[in-house]
Amino acid sequence: MYKEGILLLLLVLLESSFHAHGECRLNVNYIQNSLGTLTYYDGHGKMQIQRFASFDEGHKLELHCLHQRVISVKNLGCHRGIVNPKDPEKCDAPIHANVEVTDADKTCPATMYRIGIVIRNQFFELYRACYDKVKVQSHFSDAVIYWKPIHPKSPRPFFDADNLITQRQVASFTAQNMYGAFKTIYGNTQTYIKADRSGRAESVIDRGHLTAAGDMTFYDQMYSTFKYLNVVPQFKSINNGNWLQIEHWVGNHIPHKNVLHVRTGALGILSLPDFKPRRTLQPAFLIPDKRQNPVPEWMYKIVRSMNNQLLHVFLTYNNIFNPTKPTAHKCCKVVSCPLRLEDSATLGFTYCCNPDAFVKCLASH
């Protein structure tokens, strides 16, 4: 008992020493409930957006908080492991993330955009997206995701159109319009998307994030991912199944106080047999008359280290209607996966691919 008491005292002293000379960890109120944007000044006196959930002893942060369309600023300090003030004020809403056209990327077949938050006329980039507004098609997004000690719940705000798509194009993501689109393409007797006796369609396809909300640390940054240029039509059970497991696995394997570079994208257009006598394969578009908003056949995620070393490639089949696992995409040289996933059409058949071969193949196509 005496030894246990001594051990406990030593642990307390070590913890106190850590707090005195270490860092302050932001609690869930700062991360999830404040809705404000945190910034700091680096060693060169330049303002930066806070991405980690802690900051060093003796350093200061600024909390930019939106109240009645006016941004106020409050200072945060770190002393002996304690954040001052302990809890933040609650902002009315997050500062809206802007979308801007950015430098061309030779791997992007459409327009490259950057998404970020503007503070004092300075643009803080959170992620990038390759998006074709004519075809209403997201090709991929690029994000740097940061290590975090806690994983707050994702918010559920409205999705932003950012003047890139029309209201009709936005409406194509609703269950009722998807049901109508599938009847147009596959025939009135199609059973891919069903409706109840009152004609209300079941929800089968999600607005599947490319850069996930969970890839961000703070709620204001999570909100920035709810944009139509950052989503593709992804089957709900896959989005909530193996794809979610992959997102969580990647987020949980960021080295301590480190980052990963992640590209998440979509490949091909899903084709399904129509319900006419010949059962001809037809491509799936959520706006069939204009061949816009295609349902992708594959989803992929490329993971790189902080030093840009290729680590992993995950490839998931976006089709819940084929019970047989398909051959992997031609760019995928199959390797063993670092996590165990259920082989299931409902959850999303998944391959892991040789990263170098996959990236080289994509670049050549």
VEXDREN-2710 file (C-alpha; in Angstrom, 1 decimal):
% VEXDREN-2710
k/r/px/py/pz
1/MET/0.0/0.0/0.0
2/TYR/2.9/2.3/0.9
3/LYS/4.6/1.6/-2.4
4/GLU/1.4/2.2/-4.3
5/GLY/1.1/5.6/-2.6
6/ILE/4.7/6.5/-3.5
7/LEU/4.0/5.5/-7.1
8/LEU/0.9/7.6/-7.2
9/LEU/2.7/10.6/-5.8
10/LEU/5.5/10.2/-8.4
11/LEU/2.9/10.1/-11.2
12/VAL/1.2/13.2/-9.9
13/LEU/4.6/15.0/-9.7
14/LEU/5.5/13.9/-13.2
15/GLU/2.1/15.1/-14.5
16/SER/2.6/18.5/-12.7
17/SER/6.1/18.8/-14.2
18/PHE/4.6/18.0/-17.6
19/HIS/2.0/20.7/-17.2
20/ALA/4.6/23.2/-15.8
21/HIS/6.9/22.8/-18.8
22/GLY/4.8/21.1/-21.4
23/GLU/1.5/22.1/-23.1
24/CYS/-2.1/22.9/-22.6
25/ARG/-4.7/20.6/-24.1
26/LEU/-7.9/22.2/-25.4
27/ASN/-11.0/20.6/-24.0
28/VAL/-14.1/19.4/-25.9
29/ASN/-15.7/22.9/-25.4
30/TYR/-13.0/24.5/-27.4
31/ILE/-12.9/21.7/-30.0
32/GLN/-16.6/21.0/-30.4
33/ASN/-18.8/23.5/-28.7
34/SER/-17.2/27.0/-29.3
35/LEU/-17.6/27.1/-33.1
36/GLY/-14.9/29.7/-33.1
37/THR/-11.6/29.8/-35.2
38/LEU/-8.3/29.6/-33.3
39/THR/-5.1/31.2/-34.6
40/TYR/-1.6/31.9/-33.3
41/TYR/1.5/33.7/-34.4
42/ASP/4.5/31.7/-35.4
43/GLY/8.2/32.4/-34.7
44/HIS/8.3/34.8/-37.7
45/GLY/5.3/36.8/-36.4
46/LYS/3.0/35.4/-39.1
47/MET/-0.6/34.4/-38.1
48/GLN/-1.4/30.7/-38.6
49/ILE/-4.6/28.7/-38.1
50/GLN/-4.5/26.3/-35.1
51/ARG/-4.8/22.6/-36.3
52/PHE/-3.6/20.7/-33.2
53/ALA/-5.7/20.3/-30.1
54/SER/-3.0/21.6/-27.8
55/PHE/-0.5/24.5/-27.6
56/ASP/2.7/25.1/-25.7
57/GLU/3.3/26.5/-22.3
58/GLY/3.7/30.3/-22.4
59/HIS/2.2/30.6/-25.9
60/LYS/-1.1/32.3/-26.8
61/LEU/-4.0/31.7/-29.1
62/GLU/-6.6/34.0/-30.4
63/LEU/-10.3/32.8/-30.6
64/HIS/-12.2/34.5/-33.5
65/CYS/-15.9/34.4/-32.7
66/LEU/-18.8/35.3/-34.8
67/HIS/-21.5/37.3/-33.0
68/GLN/-24.3/38.9/-35.0
69/ARG/-22.2/39.0/-38.1
70/VAL/-19.3/40.7/-36.3
71/ILE/-16.1/38.9/-35.4
72/SER/-14.7/39.4/-31.9
73/VAL/-11.3/38.2/-30.7
74/LYS/-10.4/36.8/-27.3
75/ASN/-7.0/35.7/-26.1
76/LEU/-6.1/32.3/-24.7
77/GLY/-3.1/31.6/-22.5
78/CYS/-1.4/28.4/-21.3
79/HIS/0.1/28.4/-17.7
80/ARG/1.1/25.2/-15.9
81/GLY/-1.0/23.1/-18.1
82/ILE/-4.2/25.1/-17.7
83/VAL/-5.9/27.0/-20.5
84/ASN/-7.1/30.5/-19.5
85/PRO/-10.0/31.0/-19.8
86/LYS/-10.9/27.4/-19.0
87/ASP/-14.0/27.4/-21.3
88/PRO/-14.6/29.5/-24.4
89/GLU/-17.5/31.7/-25.1
90/LYS/-20.1/30.2/-27.5
91/CYS/-20.1/31.8/-31.0
92/ASP/-23.3/32.2/-33.0
93/ALA/-21.9/30.1/-35.9
94/PRO/-18.6/29.1/-37.5
95/ILE/-16.9/31.6/-39.8
96/HIS/-18.0/30.5/-43.3
97/ALA/-15.3/28.7/-45.3
98/ASN/-14.6/30.3/-48.7
99/VAL/-13.9/28.5/-52.0
100/GLU/-11.4/29.9/-54.5
101/VAL/-10.0/28.7/-57.8
102/THR/-6.3/27.8/-57.2
103/ASP/-3.3/26.7/-59.1
104/ALA/-3.9/24.1/-61.7
105/ASP/-2.9/20.5/-60.8
106/LYS/-1.8/18.3/-63.7
107/THR/-3.6/15.3/-62.0
108/CYS/-6.9/17.2/-62.0
109/PRO/-9.0/16.8/-65.1
110/ALA/-11.3/19.7/-64.1
111/THR/-10.8/22.8/-61.9
112/MET/-8.8/22.9/-58.7
113/TYR/-10.3/24.8/-55.8
114/ARG/-9.0/25.6/-52.4
115/ILE/-11.3/25.7/-49.4
116/GLY/-10.4/27.7/-46.3
117/ILE/-11.2/30.4/-43.7
118/VAL/-10.4/34.0/-44.1
119/ILE/-9.2/35.9/-41.0
120/ARG/-8.0/39.5/-41.4
121/ASN/-7.8/39.2/-45.1
122/GLN/-5.5/36.1/-44.8
123/PHE/-6.7/32.9/-46.4
124/PHE/-6.0/29.7/-44.3
125/GLU/-6.3/26.7/-46.6
126/LEU/-7.9/23.6/-45.1
127/TYR/-8.1/21.3/-48.1
128/ARG/-8.4/21.3/-51.9
129/ALA/-10.9/19.8/-54.3
130/CYS/-10.8/18.9/-58.0
131/TYR/-14.3/19.6/-59.2
132/ASP/-16.1/19.8/-62.6
133/LYS/-19.1/22.1/-62.2
134/VAL/-20.3/21.4/-65.7
135/LYS/-20.6/17.7/-65.1
136/VAL/-21.4/18.2/-61.3
137/GLN/-18.6/15.7/-60.6
138/SER/-16.1/15.6/-57.8
139/HIS/-12.9/13.9/-58.8
140/PHE/-10.8/14.1/-55.7
141/SER/-9.8/16.2/-52.7
142/ASP/-6.5/16.7/-50.9
143/ALA/-6.1/17.3/-47.2
144/VAL/-3.4/17.4/-44.5
145/ILE/-4.9/15.7/-41.5
146/TYR/-3.5/16.3/-38.0
147/TRP/-3.0/14.0/-35.0
148/LYS/-5.6/14.6/-32.3
149/PRO/-6.2/13.0/-28.9
150/ILE/-10.0/13.0/-29.1
151/HIS/-12.4/12.5/-31.9
152/PRO/-15.4/14.8/-31.5
153/LYS/-18.8/14.0/-33.1
154/SER/-19.2/15.4/-36.6
155/PRO/-21.7/18.3/-37.0
156/ARG/-24.6/18.0/-39.4
157/PRO/-25.0/21.4/-41.1
158/PHE/-26.5/22.2/-44.4
159/PHE/-24.3/21.6/-47.5
160/ASP/-23.0/24.7/-49.3
161/ALA/-23.4/25.1/-53.0
162/ASP/-20.8/28.0/-53.1
163/ASN/-22.4/29.3/-56.4
164/LEU/-21.0/26.3/-58.2
165/ILE/-24.2/24.3/-58.7
166/THR/-27.8/25.2/-59.3
167/GLN/-30.8/24.4/-57.0
168/ARG/-31.8/21.6/-59.4
169/GLN/-28.4/20.1/-59.2
170/VAL/-28.5/20.3/-55.4
171/ALA/-32.0/18.6/-55.5
172/SER/-30.5/15.7/-57.4
173/PHE/-29.0/14.4/-54.2
174/THR/-32.5/14.0/-52.6
175/ALA/-33.9/10.5/-52.2
176/GLN/-37.1/11.4/-54.2
177/ASN/-35.1/12.8/-57.2
178/MET/-32.7/9.8/-57.1
179/TYR/-35.7/7.5/-57.3
180/GLY/-37.0/9.4/-60.3
181/ALA/-33.6/9.4/-62.0
182/PHE/-33.2/5.6/-61.6
183/LYS/-36.7/5.0/-63.0
184/THR/-35.8/7.2/-66.0
185/ILE/-32.5/5.2/-66.6
186/TYR/-33.5/1.7/-65.6
187/GLY/-37.3/1.6/-66.2
188/ASN/-40.4/2.0/-64.1
189/THR/-40.0/-1.5/-62.7
190/GLN/-36.5/-1.0/-61.4
191/THR/-35.9/-2.1/-57.8
192/TYR/-32.5/-0.5/-57.1
193/ILE/-34.3/2.3/-55.3
194/LYS/-37.7/1.5/-53.9
195/ALA/-40.6/3.6/-52.6
196/ASP/-43.3/2.9/-50.1
197/ARG/-47.0/2.8/-50.9
198/SER/-47.3/6.5/-50.5
199/GLY/-44.5/7.0/-53.1
200/ARG/-41.9/8.1/-50.7
201/ALA/-38.5/6.9/-51.8
202/GLU/-36.0/5.1/-49.5
203/SER/-32.7/6.7/-48.8
204/VAL/-30.0/4.5/-50.5
205/ILE/-27.3/7.0/-51.6
206/ASP/-25.5/9.5/-49.4
207/ARG/-23.6/12.7/-50.2
208/GLY/-20.4/10.9/-49.4
209/HIS/-17.6/13.2/-48.2
210/LEU/-14.2/13.0/-49.9
211/THR/-12.3/14.9/-47.3
212/ALA/-14.2/13.7/-44.2
213/ALA/-15.5/16.0/-41.4
214/GLY/-13.6/13.7/-39.0
215/ASP/-10.3/14.6/-40.8
216/MET/-10.6/18.0/-39.1
217/THR/-9.9/18.8/-35.5
218/PHE/-12.2/21.7/-34.7
219/TYR/-15.8/22.2/-35.5
220/ASP/-15.3/25.3/-37.6
221/GLN/-13.0/23.3/-39.8
222/MET/-15.3/20.3/-39.9
223/TYR/-18.1/22.6/-41.2
224/SER/-15.9/23.5/-44.1
225/THR/-16.2/19.9/-45.5
226/PHE/-19.9/20.1/-46.0
227/LYS/-19.7/21.4/-49.5
228/TYR/-21.1/19.9/-52.7
229/LEU/-17.7/20.1/-54.4
230/ASN/-16.5/17.7/-51.7
231/VAL/-19.1/15.0/-52.1
232/VAL/-20.0/12.2/-54.5
233/PRO/-23.0/9.9/-54.6
234/GLN/-22.0/7.0/-52.4
235/PHE/-24.2/4.2/-51.3
236/LYS/-25.2/4.8/-47.7
237/SER/-24.4/1.4/-46.3
238/ILE/-20.9/1.6/-47.8
239/ASN/-20.4/5.1/-46.5
240/ASN/-21.3/3.9/-43.0
241/GLY/-19.6/0.6/-43.5
242/ASN/-16.1/-0.3/-44.7
243/TRP/-15.5/3.3/-45.9
244/LEU/-16.1/4.7/-42.5
245/GLN/-13.8/2.0/-41.0
246/ILE/-11.1/3.1/-43.4
247/GLU/-11.5/6.8/-42.4
248/HIS/-11.3/5.9/-38.7
249/TRP/-8.3/3.7/-39.2
250/VAL/-6.4/6.4/-41.1
251/GLY/-7.3/9.0/-38.4
252/ASN/-6.2/6.7/-35.6
253/HIS/-2.8/6.0/-37.2
254/ILE/-1.5/9.5/-37.5
255/PRO/1.9/9.5/-35.6
256/HIS/1.8/11.6/-32.3
257/LYS/2.0/15.3/-33.0
258/ASN/2.3/14.6/-36.7
259/VAL/0.3/14.8/-39.9
260/LEU/-0.7/12.6/-42.9
261/HIS/-1.3/13.8/-46.5
262/VAL/-4.5/12.2/-47.8
263/ARG/-6.1/12.2/-51.3
264/THR/-9.6/10.8/-51.5
265/GLY/-11.2/10.4/-54.9
266/ALA/-13.7/8.6/-57.2
267/LEU/-13.1/6.6/-60.3
268/GLY/-15.3/5.6/-63.2
269/ILE/-19.1/5.6/-63.5
270/LEU/-21.2/2.8/-62.1
271/SER/-23.2/0.9/-64.7
272/LEU/-26.1/-1.3/-63.7
273/PRO/-28.4/-3.5/-65.8
274/ASP/-31.7/-1.9/-66.8
275/PHE/-35.0/-3.7/-66.4
276/LYS/-35.8/-4.1/-70.1
277/PRO/-35.8/-7.6/-71.6
278/ARG/-32.1/-7.5/-72.7
279/ARG/-30.9/-6.1/-69.3
280/THR/-28.5/-3.7/-70.9
281/LEU/-25.9/-2.0/-68.7
282/GLN/-26.6/1.7/-68.3
283/PRO/-24.5/4.3/-66.5
284/ALA/-25.9/5.8/-63.3
285/PHE/-26.4/9.6/-63.3
286/LEU/-28.5/11.5/-60.8
287/ILE/-29.3/14.0/-63.5
288/PRO/-29.8/11.6/-66.4
289/ASP/-31.1/14.0/-69.1
290/LYS/-27.9/16.1/-68.9
291/ARG/-25.6/13.2/-67.9
292/GLN/-24.6/15.1/-64.8
293/ASN/-23.8/14.0/-61.2
294/PRO/-22.5/10.5/-62.0
295/VAL/-22.4/7.7/-59.4
296/PRO/-18.8/6.6/-59.2
297/GLU/-17.8/2.9/-59.5
298/TRP/-14.9/3.1/-57.2
299/MET/-13.7/5.2/-54.2
300/TYR/-10.1/5.4/-53.3
301/LYS/-7.9/6.9/-50.5
302/ILE/-4.1/7.5/-50.9
303/VAL/-2.2/8.1/-47.7
304/ARG/1.2/9.7/-47.5
305/SER/3.5/10.5/-44.6
306/MET/4.4/14.0/-43.5
307/ASN/7.5/13.6/-45.8
308/ASN/5.2/12.6/-48.7
309/GLN/6.2/9.0/-48.6
310/LEU/3.5/6.7/-50.0
311/LEU/2.0/4.5/-47.2
312/HIS/-1.3/3.0/-48.2
313/VAL/-4.0/2.9/-50.9
314/PHE/-7.5/1.8/-50.2
315/LEU/-10.0/1.1/-53.0
316/THR/-13.7/0.4/-52.3
317/TYR/-16.3/-0.8/-54.9
318/ASN/-19.3/1.6/-54.8
319/ASN/-22.0/-1.0/-55.7
320/ILE/-24.4/-2.7/-53.3
321/PHE/-26.3/-4.6/-55.9
322/ASN/-23.5/-7.0/-57.1
323/PRO/-23.0/-9.8/-54.5
324/THR/-19.8/-11.0/-56.2
325/LYS/-16.6/-9.2/-55.4
326/PRO/-15.4/-7.7/-58.7
327/THR/-11.8/-7.8/-60.1
328/ALA/-9.9/-4.8/-58.7
329/HIS/-9.5/-1.7/-60.8
330/LYS/-6.7/-2.0/-63.4
331/CYS/-4.6/0.5/-61.4
332/CYS/-4.7/-1.7/-58.3
333/LYS/-1.9/-4.2/-57.8
334/VAL/-3.5/-6.0/-54.8
335/VAL/-1.6/-6.2/-51.5
336/SER/-2.7/-7.2/-48.0
337/CYS/-4.7/-4.6/-46.0
338/PRO/-3.5/-3.2/-42.7
339/LEU/-6.9/-3.6/-41.2
340/ARG/-9.6/-6.3/-41.3
341/LEU/-12.7/-5.4/-43.4
342/GLU/-15.7/-7.6/-44.1
343/ASP/-16.0/-8.8/-47.7
344/SER/-19.5/-7.6/-48.3
345/ALA/-21.3/-5.8/-51.1
346/THR/-23.5/-4.0/-48.5
347/LEU/-20.5/-2.7/-46.6
348/GLY/-18.3/-2.2/-49.7
349/PHE/-15.9/-4.7/-51.2
350/THR/-12.5/-3.3/-50.6
351/TYR/-8.9/-3.9/-51.9
352/CYS/-5.6/-2.5/-50.7
353/CYS/-3.3/-1.6/-53.5
354/ASN/0.5/-1.1/-54.0
355/PRO/0.7/2.6/-53.5
356/ASP/3.5/3.4/-56.1
357/ALA/1.9/1.3/-58.8
358/PHE/-1.6/2.8/-58.1
359/VAL/-0.4/6.4/-58.2
360/LYS/1.7/5.9/-61.4
361/CYS/-1.2/4.2/-63.1
362/LEU/-3.6/7.0/-62.2
363/ALA/-1.2/9.6/-63.5
364/SER/-0.9/7.8/-66.8
365/HIS/-4.7/7.8/-67.3
END
